[in-house]
Amino acid sequence: MGKGIPSFIFMLLTLTISSQKGKECPSDKFYGEWIFIDYYKGKLTDIKPLSKETFKSEWGTPIMIYNKNGSYVNDQGDYKTKGKFILDSAKCLLKEFDDNGSKGDTTLFQIMYLDKDYLLIAKLEETPYSYFYKRK
């Protein structure tokens, strides 16, 4: 196993990749602007109960922008973060690298749901969280 990769992350990735066979995550539906709705503890797969929700913030509407050139902007209204990402549409995996240089974070997500209107991603860690977005 590689250096610095805890065994639980490796196991989680192995299970995630094997459970994604046959699932489609077409990149043409992924790129663009997404309005952040909410986040939830756990790895959600069903968007039906989530699709009626809306998000309101005193700082504005949080927007996530995924560009075709592999860059992203996370605009929280009162601050922005930028970075790069790699999308593996065959395995429904998204890897983000923020622009904080050597102190930046790398985050791995699994795309749980993707269509022209909604995006649901799960952050892959020991305690996963799901992030729900609606197309802007």
Buried (B, 14 or more C-beta within 10 A) or exposed (E): EEEEEEEEBEEBBEEBBEEBEEBEBEEEBBEBBBBBBEEBEEBBEEBEEBBEEEEEEEEEBBBBBBEEEEEBBBBBEEEEBEBBBEBBBEBBBBBBBBEEEEEBEEBBBBBBBBEEEBBBBBBBBEEBBBBBBBEE
